[in-house]
């Protein structure tokens, strides 16, 4: 018999530790080569750790939410073969976990027996389930500890939760009203939600925001967008408003480069970036992420749209890489699909500006002689007031407004 120790892999340059966000196994579970045994997160990017060997899990390093140092032991697996038989797995999607092999002392050869969990191995306190399944359960008021998991190693699937909801006992009604709800649930912030909380605290505690709201007449741009979508090639994605806004940002930034910057307030240094790397705030099943469209200044509108779609899909499926989720120089936040008139977007630290998009709605607008229906949209934009004065913030937004209201200007070179 042998033992394989899987260590936390190097998940990125300069990263000393990663957070455990999901166990796919528990002590006593059999594992197969290439089977995913854990998921870890750093900078909002999730990395799955596969098993390099067949065997039985005998020890796990910690619980969900724990931070594990790079190179520290992550999982111990008892293998049926000798120590020399286990080999690390090549992986194209995840850093390869470091594997250490060791002989397990045995008093005598014995007939095969059922795997026995190590006495020191604490059982998992929380049921196994993906973050999206946990979110779905929370939204429906389901305690996952009451749900039977039908997946590998007892993993709870979305179908298990749906079945629990359908088959669960209906709450008793009180006379003349709905049943009283007295249950409470304590939820530890882990994974992406913890990262979001830390990022928001950092941004709002260190950046004095100034938010400026302007109304934009999108009628001409919407007509152009409809025409371009009607004539688009099969290889082109459908255009939303955001690619036009990205191109407008690039032109406005060329005239006011101070808004495309990051500020190191510890060192007191502002870095203005020639490249325009636009972060696109994206809602995913696990929470808010910001994939980055790099070098928007060198992309056409169709290229901006295609890259934005690609990155959004990767973020929502949890396959976006660390590099794809970092390095933005300015960010767009859009709540347009949900409606709303005004928002107060929080700057993506250490950037100095964020542009918020609100919903397009047809409103009556006075043209000097009568009210006419126009497609109107608000831009709610925040700036780091240490770096950007209110006058400059307003000038920047007004320039974007001009470009969006006269969309031909977006496509004029120079």
Secondary structure, 3 states (H helix, E strand, C coil): CEEEEEECCCCCCCCCEEEEEEECCCCCCEECCCCEEEEEEECCEEEEEECCCCEEEEEECCCCCCEEECCCEEEEEEECCCCCCCCCCCCCCCCCCEEEEEECCCCCCCCCCCCCCCCCCCCCCCCCECHHHHHHHHHCCCCHHHCCCCCHHHCECHHHHHHHHHHCCCCCCCCCCCCCCCCCCCCCCCHHHHHHHHHHHHHHHHCCEEEEEEEEECHHHHHHHHHHHHHCCCCCCCCCHHHHHHHHHHHHHHHCHHHCEEEECCCCEEEECCCCCEEEEEEECCEEEEEEECCHHHCCHHHHHHHHHHHHHHHHHCCCCCHHHCCCCEEEEECHHHCCCCCCCCCCCCECEEEEECCCEEEEEECCCCEEEEEEEEEEEEEECCCCCHHHHHHHHHHHHHHHHCHHHHHCCC
